[in-house]
């Protein structure tokens, strides 16, 4: 029988991917596809492992055109018939009765959440009814079915239990996962967090409004307009890519050039004249060439070119939705970047206060060139839609 100790593997994630809050649900007897269909989900995409999931979810939230309030959730298969639902970086979707209601009939469902401010809740539904809930920290009483008290004391770690090695509730997150397993039978293995296949989607809070207003669709825009180009840019984040990236510095300072392979959303392989320089796989594990050999490194290295500065150009404006950076009917200048037609825009000051221009491939929306007062990044020899296995991005 599961106890909080069975989920001790969660500790590194508490300090990393879960640090800004999480909300999860254990849903037995439904597949991820069934869960998303029941919720009326839209814009379904994929992420591998929780390291990739965080970025995918944030970007999907920004690019969504689902009208009205919505949530971005991820679902993964556990065993062959159960679903683990996860929401990162804040949110209370899975502990909100009216939002979870379609998933609750004829089964035991458990949800729990923890916010960045340490607000928390554990909820147990049985056959569509909320039967018990409790805060995870602070030795709070159980509200509802007293069977939950015995289960909490049995799994350990949660706030009403003083069995933890330090203060009560120190292992409340681990205890909540174990408690959910006891009630639902849905065990979440470490492999799901490490390399599980997550379907990530936008779920409208109003189930009647899952389609965008057709009058705002990018297809109705001039293809050189900012709205149309920004829409293609978001689509390009699913495009595998092989190209050469060149960095030219101002005032005659030395530049750099690298060949790269990119597989959304986090797989990167960089090569210079001496061979492979850098690898990053879908779990964001990294290898860097040191003394002529690739070595697993998480820090202590630097690159002359960071690919994300161009391919994930929206990160330069962390406080503004990318689609809102310019008026939607702004028309780009027709340019050519190393033989590829592109639309170029004068961009607003970025997070560092720098003005810049950015040119986007006219067909795919891939950023082809970025220019500011410090340097220019530019792509050449571009190949799209390449087919490479994940192992190509993993080192020894």
C-alpha positions as CSV (number, residue, x, y, z in Angstrom):
1,X,0.0,0.0,0.0
2,X,1.4,3.4,-1.0
3,X,2.8,5.8,1.6
4,X,4.4,9.2,1.2
5,X,7.8,7.5,1.0
6,X,6.9,5.9,-2.3
7,X,6.8,9.4,-3.8
8,X,10.1,10.6,-2.4
9,X,11.2,10.9,-6.0
10,X,9.0,14.1,-6.2
11,X,11.4,16.2,-4.1
12,X,13.6,17.5,-7.0
13,X,10.4,18.5,-8.9
14,X,9.1,20.4,-5.9
15,X,12.1,22.6,-6.1
16,X,11.9,22.8,-9.9
17,X,9.0,22.2,-12.2
18,X,6.4,22.3,-9.4
19,X,7.9,25.3,-7.6
20,X,5.4,27.8,-9.0
21,X,2.4,25.7,-8.1
22,X,0.6,22.7,-9.4
23,X,-2.9,21.2,-9.6
24,X,-3.4,17.5,-10.4
25,X,-6.1,14.9,-10.7
26,X,-6.2,11.1,-10.7
27,X,-9.0,9.9,-13.0
28,X,-9.5,6.1,-13.1
29,X,-11.2,4.4,-16.0
30,X,-10.8,7.1,-18.6
31,X,-8.1,7.5,-21.2
32,X,-6.4,10.9,-21.9
33,X,-8.3,11.2,-25.2
34,X,-11.6,10.6,-23.4
35,X,-10.8,13.2,-20.7
36,X,-10.0,15.9,-23.3
37,X,-13.0,15.1,-25.4
38,X,-15.3,15.2,-22.3
39,X,-13.8,18.6,-21.4
40,X,-14.2,20.0,-24.9
41,X,-10.5,20.7,-25.3
42,X,-8.9,22.5,-28.2
43,X,-5.4,23.1,-29.6
44,X,-4.1,19.7,-28.5
45,X,-0.3,19.4,-28.7
46,X,2.3,17.1,-27.2
47,X,5.1,17.4,-24.6
48,X,7.5,14.7,-23.4
49,X,8.2,14.8,-19.6
50,X,7.5,17.6,-17.2
51,X,10.6,19.5,-18.2
52,X,9.2,20.1,-21.6
53,X,5.6,20.5,-20.4
54,X,6.1,23.7,-18.6
55,X,7.2,25.6,-21.7
56,X,4.6,24.0,-23.9
57,X,1.8,25.0,-21.5
58,X,2.9,28.6,-21.2
59,X,3.2,29.0,-25.0
60,X,-0.2,27.3,-25.6
61,X,-1.8,29.7,-23.1
62,X,-0.4,32.7,-24.9
63,X,-1.3,31.6,-28.5
64,X,-4.8,30.3,-27.7
65,X,-7.7,31.8,-29.6
66,X,-10.4,30.1,-27.6
67,X,-12.9,32.8,-26.6
68,X,-13.6,33.5,-22.9
69,X,-11.9,32.1,-19.8
70,X,-9.9,28.9,-20.3
71,X,-7.3,26.7,-18.7
72,X,-4.3,24.8,-20.1
73,X,-4.1,21.3,-18.8
74,X,-2.0,18.3,-19.6
75,X,-3.0,14.6,-19.4
76,X,-0.9,11.4,-19.5
77,X,-1.8,7.8,-19.6
78,X,-1.2,5.8,-16.4
79,X,-1.4,2.0,-16.8
80,X,-3.7,1.4,-19.8
81,X,-7.0,2.9,-18.7
82,X,-6.3,5.7,-16.2
83,X,-5.4,9.4,-16.6
84,X,-3.1,11.7,-14.7
85,X,-4.2,15.4,-15.2
86,X,-1.7,18.1,-14.4
87,X,-1.8,21.9,-14.5
88,X,1.5,23.8,-13.8
89,X,2.4,27.4,-12.8
90,X,-0.7,28.1,-10.8
91,X,-4.4,27.3,-11.5
92,X,-7.1,25.4,-9.6
93,X,-8.8,23.6,-12.5
94,X,-8.8,20.2,-10.9
95,X,-10.1,21.2,-7.5
96,X,-13.0,23.3,-8.9
97,X,-16.2,21.3,-8.8
98,X,-18.0,22.8,-11.7
99,X,-15.0,22.4,-14.0
100,X,-14.4,18.8,-13.0
101,X,-18.1,17.8,-13.0
102,X,-18.1,16.1,-16.5
103,X,-15.3,13.7,-15.3
104,X,-16.8,12.7,-12.0
105,X,-19.8,10.3,-12.5
106,X,-19.5,6.6,-11.6
107,X,-15.9,6.7,-10.2
108,X,-13.7,7.9,-7.4
109,X,-11.7,11.0,-8.5
110,X,-9.1,12.8,-6.4
111,X,-7.5,16.2,-7.0
112,X,-5.0,18.2,-5.1
113,X,-3.2,21.5,-5.6
114,X,-0.5,23.7,-4.1
115,X,0.0,27.4,-5.0
116,X,3.2,29.3,-4.9
117,X,1.9,31.0,-1.8
118,X,1.4,27.6,-0.1
119,X,-2.4,27.6,-0.4
120,X,-3.4,24.0,-0.8
121,X,-6.4,21.6,-1.0
122,X,-7.0,17.9,-1.4
123,X,-10.4,16.9,-2.7
124,X,-12.1,13.5,-2.9
125,X,-15.2,13.0,-5.2
126,X,-17.2,9.8,-5.2
127,X,-19.8,9.2,-7.9
128,X,-20.0,12.9,-8.7
129,X,-20.2,14.1,-5.2
130,X,-17.5,15.9,-3.1
131,X,-17.3,13.6,-0.1
132,X,-14.2,15.1,1.7
133,X,-11.5,17.8,1.5
134,X,-8.6,19.0,3.5
135,X,-5.8,21.5,3.4
136,X,-2.4,19.8,2.9
137,X,-0.4,21.9,5.3
138,X,-1.0,23.2,8.8
139,X,-2.6,20.4,10.8
140,X,-6.1,21.3,9.5
141,X,-9.2,19.2,10.1
142,X,-10.8,17.0,7.4
143,X,-14.1,18.3,6.2
144,X,-16.5,15.5,5.3
145,X,-16.0,11.7,5.2
146,X,-13.9,10.7,8.3
147,X,-12.5,7.7,6.3
148,X,-10.1,10.2,4.9
149,X,-8.5,10.8,8.3
150,X,-7.5,7.2,8.6
151,X,-6.1,7.1,5.1
152,X,-4.1,10.3,5.8
153,X,-2.6,8.9,9.0
154,X,-1.8,5.7,7.1
155,X,0.1,7.2,4.2
156,X,1.8,9.8,6.4
157,X,3.4,13.2,5.5
158,X,0.3,15.3,5.3
159,X,-0.4,18.2,7.8
160,X,-2.7,16.4,10.2
161,X,0.0,13.7,10.7
162,X,3.0,14.3,13.0
163,X,4.8,11.2,11.8
164,X,7.0,13.2,9.3
165,X,10.7,13.5,10.2
166,X,10.4,17.3,10.8
167,X,7.4,19.6,11.1
168,X,3.9,18.3,10.2
169,X,3.2,18.6,6.5
170,X,6.8,18.5,5.4
171,X,6.0,15.7,3.0
172,X,2.5,16.8,2.2
173,X,3.0,16.7,-1.6
174,X,4.3,13.2,-1.5
175,X,1.6,12.2,0.9
176,X,-1.1,13.7,-1.4
177,X,0.1,11.6,-4.3
178,X,0.1,8.5,-2.1
179,X,-3.3,9.3,-0.8
180,X,-4.7,9.8,-4.3
181,X,-3.3,6.3,-5.2
182,X,-5.0,4.7,-2.2
183,X,-8.4,6.1,-3.1
184,X,-8.4,5.8,-6.9
185,X,-5.9,3.1,-7.6
186,X,-4.0,5.5,-10.0
187,X,-0.3,5.2,-9.2
188,X,1.8,7.9,-10.8
189,X,5.4,6.5,-11.5
190,X,8.5,8.7,-11.7
191,X,8.7,7.7,-15.4
192,X,5.7,9.9,-16.2
193,X,7.4,13.0,-14.9
194,X,10.7,12.1,-16.6
195,X,9.5,11.1,-20.1
196,X,5.8,10.6,-20.1
197,X,3.8,11.5,-23.2
198,X,1.5,14.4,-22.2
199,X,-1.3,15.7,-24.3
200,X,-1.5,19.5,-23.6
201,X,-4.7,21.4,-24.5
202,X,-6.8,24.5,-23.9
203,X,-10.0,23.7,-22.0
204,X,-12.7,26.4,-22.2
205,X,-14.5,27.2,-18.9
206,X,-17.7,27.7,-20.9
207,X,-18.3,24.5,-22.7
208,X,-20.5,26.3,-25.2
209,X,-17.7,28.5,-26.6
210,X,-15.0,26.2,-27.9
211,X,-14.7,27.9,-31.4
212,X,-13.1,31.3,-32.1
213,X,-15.0,34.0,-33.8
214,X,-14.5,33.4,-37.5
215,X,-14.1,37.1,-38.2
216,X,-10.9,37.1,-36.1
217,X,-9.2,34.0,-37.8
218,X,-5.8,34.7,-39.3
219,X,-6.9,33.2,-42.6
220,X,-8.9,36.3,-43.2
221,X,-5.9,38.6,-42.8
222,X,-3.4,39.9,-45.3
223,X,-0.6,37.3,-45.1
224,X,1.9,40.0,-44.4
225,X,-0.1,41.4,-41.4
226,X,1.2,41.0,-37.9
227,X,-1.7,38.8,-36.8
228,X,-1.2,36.4,-39.7
229,X,2.6,36.3,-39.2
230,X,2.3,35.8,-35.5
231,X,-0.2,33.0,-36.1
232,X,2.3,31.2,-38.4
233,X,5.1,31.8,-35.9
234,X,3.2,29.8,-33.3
235,X,2.6,27.0,-35.8
236,X,6.3,27.0,-36.6
237,X,7.1,25.8,-33.0
238,X,6.1,22.3,-34.2
239,X,8.4,22.3,-37.2
240,X,11.6,20.3,-37.0
241,X,14.5,22.3,-38.5
242,X,18.0,21.9,-39.8
243,X,19.9,25.1,-40.7
244,X,23.0,27.2,-40.2
245,X,22.8,30.1,-37.7
246,X,25.2,33.0,-37.9
247,X,25.8,35.7,-35.3
248,X,27.4,38.9,-36.5
249,X,28.4,41.4,-33.8
250,X,28.5,45.2,-34.1
251,X,31.7,47.3,-34.1
252,X,33.6,44.5,-35.8
253,X,33.6,42.2,-32.8
254,X,34.1,38.4,-33.7
255,X,31.0,36.6,-34.6
256,X,30.1,32.9,-34.7
257,X,28.5,30.3,-36.9
258,X,27.0,26.9,-36.0
259,X,25.1,24.2,-37.8
260,X,22.1,23.0,-35.8
261,X,19.2,20.6,-35.7
262,X,16.1,21.5,-33.8
263,X,13.2,19.3,-32.9
264,X,10.4,21.0,-31.0
265,X,10.2,21.8,-28.3
266,X,13.5,21.3,-26.6
267,X,15.8,19.0,-28.7
268,X,18.9,20.8,-29.9
269,X,22.1,19.7,-31.6
270,X,24.8,22.2,-32.3
271,X,28.0,21.5,-34.4
272,X,31.0,23.6,-35.4
273,X,34.0,22.8,-37.5
274,X,35.3,20.4,-34.9
275,X,32.1,18.4,-34.7
276,X,29.2,18.2,-32.3
277,X,29.5,20.9,-29.7
278,X,26.3,20.7,-27.7
279,X,23.2,18.5,-27.2
280,X,19.9,19.0,-25.4
281,X,17.2,16.3,-25.3
282,X,13.5,16.4,-24.5
283,X,14.2,16.0,-20.8
284,X,16.4,19.1,-21.1
285,X,19.5,17.1,-20.2
286,X,22.6,18.7,-21.7
287,X,26.0,17.6,-23.0
288,X,28.8,20.0,-23.9
289,X,32.1,19.2,-25.6
290,X,35.0,19.5,-23.2
291,X,38.6,18.6,-24.2
292,X,37.3,17.1,-27.4
293,X,34.6,14.8,-25.9
294,X,30.9,15.3,-25.1
295,X,30.3,15.3,-21.4
296,X,27.1,15.5,-19.5
297,X,26.9,19.1,-18.1
298,X,24.2,21.1,-16.4
299,X,26.3,24.2,-15.9
300,X,29.8,25.5,-16.3
301,X,29.7,26.1,-20.0
302,X,28.9,28.9,-22.4
303,X,27.9,29.1,-26.1
304,X,28.6,31.8,-28.6
305,X,25.1,31.4,-29.9
306,X,21.9,30.5,-28.0
307,X,19.5,29.2,-30.5
308,X,16.4,30.1,-28.5
309,X,17.3,33.8,-28.9
310,X,16.0,33.5,-32.5
311,X,13.8,30.5,-32.7
312,X,11.9,31.4,-29.5
313,X,12.0,35.1,-30.1
314,X,8.8,35.7,-28.1
315,X,10.7,35.1,-24.9
316,X,12.3,38.5,-25.4
317,X,9.0,40.1,-24.2
318,X,8.2,38.1,-21.1
319,X,5.5,40.4,-19.9
320,X,3.6,40.8,-23.1
321,X,1.6,38.4,-25.3
322,X,3.5,37.9,-28.5
323,X,0.4,38.5,-30.6
324,X,-0.2,41.8,-28.8
325,X,3.3,43.3,-29.5
326,X,2.1,45.1,-32.6
327,X,-1.3,46.2,-33.9
328,X,-2.8,43.2,-35.7
329,X,-3.1,45.0,-39.1
330,X,0.6,46.1,-39.1
331,X,2.1,45.2,-42.4
332,X,5.6,43.7,-42.6
333,X,8.2,44.8,-45.1
334,X,8.9,42.2,-47.9
335,X,12.5,41.1,-47.6
336,X,14.6,38.1,-48.5
337,X,16.9,36.3,-46.0
338,X,19.4,34.1,-47.7
339,X,17.0,33.2,-50.5
340,X,13.9,32.8,-48.5
341,X,11.0,35.4,-48.8
342,X,10.2,36.9,-45.4
343,X,8.1,39.6,-43.7
344,X,10.1,42.0,-41.5
345,X,8.8,44.1,-38.6
346,X,10.2,46.8,-36.4
347,X,9.6,45.4,-33.0
348,X,8.9,47.3,-29.7
349,X,11.6,47.5,-27.1
350,X,12.3,44.1,-25.6
351,X,12.7,43.1,-22.0
352,X,16.1,44.9,-21.9
353,X,14.7,48.0,-23.5
354,X,16.4,47.4,-26.9
355,X,14.7,48.1,-30.3
356,X,15.0,45.5,-32.9
357,X,13.8,44.1,-36.2
358,X,12.6,40.6,-36.8
359,X,12.1,38.8,-40.1
360,X,9.8,35.8,-40.3
361,X,9.7,33.2,-43.1
362,X,6.7,34.1,-45.4
363,X,5.6,30.4,-45.7
364,X,6.3,28.8,-42.3
365,X,6.6,31.7,-39.8
366,X,10.1,30.6,-38.7
367,X,12.2,33.6,-37.4
368,X,14.9,34.0,-40.0
369,X,16.6,37.1,-38.8
370,X,16.9,39.2,-35.7
371,X,18.8,42.6,-35.6
372,X,19.4,44.9,-32.7
373,X,22.2,47.3,-31.9
374,X,24.4,44.6,-30.4
375,X,24.3,41.8,-32.9
376,X,22.4,40.1,-35.8
377,X,21.2,36.5,-35.8
378,X,20.4,35.0,-39.2
379,X,19.5,31.6,-40.6
380,X,20.7,30.1,-43.9
381,X,20.5,26.7,-45.7
382,X,17.2,26.1,-44.0
383,X,15.6,22.6,-44.2
384,X,12.1,22.1,-42.6
385,X,10.2,19.0,-41.7
386,X,13.4,16.9,-41.1
387,X,13.0,13.4,-39.5
388,X,15.4,12.7,-36.7
389,X,15.0,10.4,-33.7
390,X,15.1,11.7,-30.1
391,X,18.4,9.7,-29.6
392,X,20.1,12.0,-32.1
393,X,19.9,14.7,-29.3
394,X,21.2,12.5,-26.4
395,X,24.9,12.2,-25.6
396,X,26.9,9.4,-24.1
